[in-house]
Amino acid sequence: MGELDGRVALITGGARGQGRAHAVALAAAGADIVAADAPGPMQDLTYPLGTEDDLRVTAKLVEELGRRCVPLTVDVRDAAQVRAAVEQTVNDLGSLDIVVANAAVVSTGPLDQVSDTIWQQLLDTNLTGVFHTLRAAIPVMRRQRFGRIVVTSSMGGRMGIPDLAAYNATKWGVIGLAKSAALEVAKEGITINVVCPTTTRTPMVQPGGGDDVPDELVRRMMKANPIPQPWIEAEDVSRGVVYLVTDRGVITGSVLEIGLGGSARIH
């Protein structure tokens, strides 16, 4: 018997990386999964986005664990698509007990070189996408008198980092969104918490696979972390997600840093 037997989880950004790891971890604990991803095109990103083929791989990995998985093409920038995904989750799998609002994109560079297009893509995906997801899911969970929501922020949502000002603004924003919403639903059996991963080994960081990260970037990351390693694995974040969604309901409005000690220097 798994801790999440009978539960249904919707994961945005579920095609690969952290989202895929979360889908596998929650399925291993007994949950059925809806993996939502494959957004429309975006400009000037330095890595490819998740695809429908990636979603099918996630679904296969979940099904190999004996759980059901519904892969959905969803762009979280589109409120109607998110709302439809929530409705399909309930219709196909019977409930919506867990939401992991994980979809995000990143772009690096000095603030004065961030284009209007990149700024809008970051806001629309990383912040408005979480808003769309929570707004669509909360009414379902209210009717059930139960829900567990985890929002993916970043260690960039806990500190300033050069060349990530625009991205970090969205990741600070989702923490305020999640904390405030957590207070709104705290008496209704719903918890909302945040995970803040440090740099995580995913296709966003290593778009070509393998060890294709510049040595200078590795040195910079290791300098920022008291624990001497440059990054964490997606599965490290998934353990935090499982911890939060299996809590009996006493943890809400909290931020779980999975950060290699990066914020220990902050007063």
Disulfide bonds with the S-S distance in Angstrom:
none
